[in-house]
Amino acid sequence: MTKEFNIRQLHYQLGPGSLSFLRVHKPNKFGDSMDDLRFTIVDTNAEKKARFGFETGRIYSGLRGVSPIWAKHPETNEKVYVGAVEVGTSFKQILPIFTNIFNVNIAVLLSKAHINNKMWSEYIDEYFKLNPDIYP
């Protein structure tokens, strides 16, 4: 999906709130709550309506879409809400596409406080390792 559609992640979360159940891109990272971080997921689980937009998560900032997931109960055949699935792409992947299509240079500026408040430290180090002057 990354190669064909520039998708960065596929992530399934349980409600209420935003409990990480499966990060397809990082299957060993699960069980953490993102209630104070990922409001598109929290809102989708609360209202059972799709959401999309910009958000910074534990691993990257980017554009994300979240959709409610329903299943059919095997005994009653009733529709049962089972969580939300998220598809996202990072700016690292899509900014070069915008640059090529529109022949412009684009940057996304986030404060260090924003990054430190949202991202896991090991991903901050990894994400900014090529730019130590920007994020020491």
Secondary structure as UniProt FT lines:
FT   HELIX           2..5
FT   STRAND          9..14
FT   TURN            15..18
FT   STRAND          19..23
FT   TURN            24..25
FT   TURN            27..28
FT   TURN            35..37
FT   HELIX           39..47
FT   STRAND          51..56
FT   STRAND          61..72
FT   TURN            74..76
FT   STRAND          79..90
FT   HELIX           91..102
FT   HELIX           112..118
FT   HELIX           121..127
FT   TURN            128..130
FT   TURN            132..134
//
